[in-house]
Amino acid sequence: MQSPVVVVNAVRQVAPLELLAVPRELDGSRGSNREWDVPRQIGADTDVEAIRAWLTNFADRRATFDAYRKEAERLLLWSVWQLGKPLSSLTHEDWLAYLAFLAAPCPPERWMSDGGRKHPRGDARWRPFAGPLSASSQRQASVILNSMFSWLVNAGYLAGNPLSLSRQRKRRPAPRIVRYLEEGPWLEVKAAINALPRETSREREHYYRLRWLITLCYICGLRISEIAANSMGHFFCRRDQAGNERWWLEVLGKGNKVRIVPATSELMEELGNYRRTLSYPALPVSGESTPLLLPIGGRPRPLSRGGIHDIIKGVFEMTAERVRLKGPEHQHEAARILQASAHWLRHTAGSHMANHDLDLRHVRDNLGHESISTTNTYLHASDDARHAETESKHRANW
């Protein structure tokens, strides 16, 4: 059995990539899978330097960069501190052992954050995992890491890709979305927010900010990265062919793709209520730099994706506690709400749109599942139809 001192030291060694100190014998400078016979295309001499060189390809896409860094970081930490080998010495058998590890990271005090909560990367409580990875998350890790190893081979850093020997399975249809809130839990979320106090100006700001955030996620189906990256100046208004005034939100989304999302009258009302608590005019103006979501009582700066995630997670925790207090028969519903995360709201938006018979093409375009051209500022009649149908059939109904 390991002594407590060894465990504490091991925990300290598990640090984010930018703070990681790898011993010389494990840094990959003499890894058994290093390529020495061909000219290298990158200047990296250690595994950490090679990973950083690979990550620079995604520096302009924050969400992608963070996701790829997370998977590379996890594998490197496991290789060095669990297996005792440089990443550039990993074999196919090691990769199979890592897949088993992803399903049950042990020891948990070294690898998993307490209570599954995310902590800042510089925090001593930071851990690479919030919990065991699901089968779909393991597949995602495999795809990302296979891409990384292939790139390192092409760059002349590695001699071969240990993941390339894995059996290639036929692509299966995407699984049915199950991580969303049914109508009952969705009503509970709104009830929990509506029960919040509103006596002081700070309480009112907190209340209307939560209503605005949840409405924005639900009506527009935005990702939290899109909320963090876009501003209120991206709202714009035009008249449709019938002369009706309609608001839209232009969103810079995943993969630097731009789409326009209907900003329904309900959404604009929630925005107006939130802006008034900040002493702003109810409606934004074109080019306004105000972030879509602001810190409570703070300077007008955008919140990080992690900050927005924590706010939404707090809403679900508050809701789950209210539901749990209803009695033993509500424990299952409370547990499911507690599982929910920010991305559940996006899935909830898409599921409810489909359930309310929105044209699936409109659902697709609202969520940005396909590229939308923004080179022409002219909005076609089909866009107006999408706005009208979203307005009539998809409501938060506070």
N, C-alpha and C positions, 0 to 999 in steps of 0.2 A: 504493500500500500504506500502511496506517495506521502511524504511528509508535508505538513501545511506550508513549510517554507518553499518547497518545490512548486506547489500549486500556485502560490502567490507570485513567484517569479515568472511562471509560465503565463499567468494572466497578464502581467505587465508586458510580456513580449508580444502579445497579440495586439498590435497597434495598427492604425490606418496606414495606408501606403506612404503618405507623405511624412510620417513620423517613424517609419519602420527602420530598425537597425538590425541588419542581417550579418551574422558572423561571416568572416572571410571564407571559411570552408563550406558555407552553404549559400553563398551569393550567386553561384552559377558561373563564375569566371572560369571554372574548370569543369563544367557540367558534362556528363557522359554523352549527352545528346547534342552537344555543341557542334557546329559545322566549322571545320578549320581549313577545308580544301578549296573553298570558293570565295571570291571577294564578297565582303559584306556590304550591304546597301545602307546599313545604319551604323552609327558609331558606338552603340551600346556594348559594354563589356560585362555587365551583370544582368541578372534577371529583372531586377527592379528598373534598371535603365531601359531594358528592352520593352517592358510593359508600358513604361511612360512613352516611349517612342510610338508604340501601337496606339495608345490612347490619344495622341495628338491628332490623329485622323478624325476624332469626334469632338474636338474642343469647341466647335461652333454649334453643337447640338447638346445642350446641357443635360436633358433627360437621358439621351443615349449615352453620353459620357459617363454619367453617374451609374447607370445600369451596368455598363461594360467594366468600369473600374471596380464595382462591387464584386463581380464574378471573378475577375483576375486576382483581386486582392484576397478573396476567400481561398482560392486555390493555392496561391503563393504562401499564405499563412499556414494552411494545412500542411503543405509540402515541407516547409521549413520546420515548424514547431511540433507537428504531430508525427510526420513521417521521418523527419531528420534528413531530408534530401533536398538539393537544389531543384527548383522548378524545371531547370534545363536538364535534369537527370531522370525525369519521370518516365515510366514505361506504361504500356497498355494495361498491365496488371495493376499498377498504381492508380490509374484512372478508374478502373472498376472499383477499387477500394474507396476512392473518393466519392463515387456515386452512392455507395452504401453509407458513407459518412454524412452526406447531405440529408439523408432521410432521418438521421439521428445524431446530430453533432454532440460529441462527448469528449471530455467532460463538460457539462453545460455551463459551469461557472467560468470556464475559459472562453467558450464560444458563443453563448447566448446571453443577451441582455436580460436583466431581471424584469420579470413581468411582461416581456415582449415589447417593451417601450423603446423607441428610438432615442438615442442621445447624440449630441453634437460630436463630430469626429475628434475634437480635441479634449472631450470629456473623458475622465478616467473610467467611467462606467460604459464607454462605448464598447460594443462587441460586433463581430461581423454578421451575426445571425440574431433574428428575433425569435426564431423557433425552427423546427424541422421544416424542410422544403417539401412541398407537395410534388406529385409526379409531374405536373405541368411545369412547375418551377424548375425541377431538375432537368427537364427537356430544354427549357429556355437557357439554363446554364450551359448545357452541352453545346447548343447552337453557338452561343457567344464564344465559348472557350475553343471550340473547333475552329472558328473564324480567326481567333487570336493565334493559335498554333500554326495554322496555314500561312498567316501573314508573316510570322517569324521565320518559317521555313523559306518563304519567297524572299525575305530580306537577307537570307544567308546567315541568320543567327543560330538557327537550329538545323540539325541534319534531317529530322523527320518529325511527323505529327503523330503522337501516340494515340490520338483520338480517331485517326483515320481507319483504324482496324475494327472499330465498333460496327456491329451489324447495322446496316441501313434499313430502317423500317419504312414501309409504304406510308405515305402521308394519309392520315385519317381526317375525316371531316371535322371541322372545329366543334368542340363539345358544346352542348346547350348551356347557355349562361345560367348559372345558379346563384352567383354571388350578387344578389340584388334584394331590395326590400319589397315584399309584397305590400298590398294596400294597407293592411292592418298595422304593421310596423312603421310604414311611412306616416300614417296618421299619428302614431305615438311620438315620432320625432318632432312633428309640428306642434303637438300638444306640449311636449317638454319645453320647447323654445318659448311658446306662448305663455307658459307659466312663470317665466323669469321675471324678476322684479324690474320696475321701470320708474322708480321714484327719483333717483338722482340722474344728473346728466351723464355720468359715466355708465350707470346701469342702462340708460336708454341707448347710449352708443353701442354697448355690448349687445343688447337685444336686437337692435335694427341691423347691426353688422352680421349677426348670425342669420337673421331672416334673409338678408341680401345674399350672403354666401351660399346658403342652402338653396335659395331660389335660383341663383346663377348656375349652380351645379345641376339642378334638376331641370329647369326650363331649357338651358342651352346645352346640357350634357358636356360641360367643359372638363378637361383634365386639370388637376391642380397645377401642373406645370404651365398650362395655358392661362390660368388665373394669375399666377406669379409673373408671367412674362408680358401680359398685355395691360393696356391702360384704358381709362375712361374716354380718352380722346379717340378711341376706335369705334365709338358709337356714331352712327350717322342716320339722318332722316331723309326720306324722299316720299313723293306721292305716287301711288300706283295708278293704273289706267283708269280706275273709277274715281280718282281724286282723293282717295283716303291717304292720310299721313301714316307712314309706317317707319318704325325704327328698326335698325339692324346693328349687329355687332360684328365687326371684322376681326377675325381671330387668326393670329399667327400660331400654328399648331405644330404637331409632331412632324419631323422631317422638314421643317421650314416651309410647310404648305399653308396656304392662306385659304380660309373659307369664310363665308358670311352666314351668320346665324340669326334667325328671327328674334328680335327683341320685342316680345309681346307687350301689350299695355300693362299686364300684370307685372312683368319684369321691370318695366320702366317706373311703375309706381313704387316698387320696393327699392329701386335705385334712388328715386327721389327722396324717400323717407330716410334712407341711410345718409345721403348727401346733406340733408337738412341738419342731422345731428352733428355733422362736421362743420356746420355754418357755410356750406357751399350752396350755390344755386341748384335747384332741383334737377335740372337737365345739364348734361355735359356739353362742351363745345368741341368742335373738330380740332384735333391736334393737342388737346389737353393732356398733360403728362401725369395726372393723378392716377396712381395704381388702382386696379379694380378692387383691391382690398388693402386696408391700412391697419397699422398697429393701433391698439386702443390708446388714445391720448398721446400718440407719438407723432414724430415728424412724418411728412407725406412721402414715405419710402415704401417700396414693395416688400411684402412678406415673402420669405423663402418658401419653397415647396414643402420643406419639413415643418415650417411654422403653420402653414395652412392645413397640412395633414394632421397636426396635433390639435388644431381647433376643431376640425370635423370629428376626429376621434373622441374628443371631449364631449361633443354633442351626443355621440352614440353611447358613451359611458353614462352620461346623465340620463339619457332615455332608458337605457337598460335598467338602471337603478329604480326609476319610477315604475317600470313594468314589473320588476321583481317584487316590489312592495305590494302589488295587487294580490299576491297569494301564490301558493305552491303550483297551481295550475298554469301560471304564467311564466314559470321558470325557463321552459324551453324557448319561448319567444324572447325572453330577456337575454338568454345565452346567445341566440342568433344575432340579435341587435349588437351585442357586445363584440361579436366577430367582425362586424362591418367596418369598412375603411372608406376613405375618400373615393376610391374608384368604384365602390358599390353604388354611389350616387349616380355615376355615369351609366352604369349598367341599369340602374333603376329607371333613369330617364328613358333609355332606349326601350326597355321592356314595357314601361307604361305607355309610351307612344304607340308601340305596336299593339298593345292590348286595347287601346282606344281607337284602333282602326286608322291610324295615320298611314298614309301612303308610304310604303317601305322605302321608296325612292327619296321621300322627304326625310324620313328617319336617317337614312344613309347620309344625306347631305348635311343635316343638322349636326350629326356626330362627326362628320369629316372622315368617313371610312374610305372615301375615294378623293382623288385630287380635284380641286375646284379652281378653274382658271380665274385669275383676278386681273388679267391684262386689260380687260375691257370693263370700264366702270358702269356700263349699261346693265341694268337688271332686267332680265327677260320676264315675260308674263308667267313662266313656270316658277320663277322665284316668288312672285307675288302670290301664286296659288299655294306655295309651300308656307309662306308667311300666314296666309289666311287660315289654312288648315291647322297649323301649329297653334295659332291664336284661339281657334274654336274648340280644339280637341285635346290640348295639352296644357293643363293648368296646375299650379301648385295648390290653389284653393286654401289659402290661409284662413 
